[in-house]
Structure formats: structure tokens, C-alpha cells
Amino acid sequence: MSSPGLQGLRPWIIQRVSAVFIGVFLLYIFVVLITHSPLNVNDWAEWVSAPYNNILIGLFLIAVLWHAWIGIRDIILDYVPNVVGRLLVLTLLGCTLMGSGIWGFKALFMVFIK
């Protein structure tokens, strides 16, 4: 079920780099919540619509989806022995993650254009 580029060191490095980015971004969100405390929807929309925040949120979304794909894919490859079942579960996972990514970027784009 594995193909070149999806096994070994490369996914391990991608998952570690994405985990570091996710952690740093969550720390940034924590600092923003403490210092600026955007409490209503207008404050959040203004904060998200700033170009650097919008880009960081988009990169965060990509990092979370990529991190989830690698982690759950490894679990599926380890615990689903049937090749057809594995393909079905991986397809469902891929569709779910792609749908989540499309939904997230649509929401991000809608806030950015307002």
C-alpha cells in the first residue's frame, strides 16, 4: 500500500515540522488571546482578515491536515490488514480531510474578502 515518498524518513520529517509549526502557531494564538482578547465576532473577523494572520491560519490548516493524514495513514497501514479495507478507509480519510480543507479555506477566504 505504500508508495515511494510516503514511507520512511520523509513523512517522519513532515510530521515533526508540522507539529512544531502547529505548536508555535497555538502559542501565538495564546499570546493574542492574552494581549488583545478579541471577544466578539467583529474583533475576530478583523484579526483574521489581516494578511499575515490569514496566511498563518492557511498554513496552520495545511499543517494540521498534513499531520493528520500522515498519522492516521500510519495507524491504518498498521491495523487494517485487508488491502481492500485499507484502500476504502484511506479513501474515506482522504475525502474527509480534503473536504475539511476545502471548508476551512472557504471560510478563511470569506472572512478575508469582507
Buried (B, 14 or more C-beta within 10 A) or exposed (E): EEEEEBEEEEBEEBBEEBBEBBEEBEEEBEEEEEEEEBEEEEEEBBBBBEEEBBEBBBBBBBBBBBBBBBBBBBEBBEEBEEEEEBEEBBEEBEEBBEEBBEEBBEEBEEBBEE
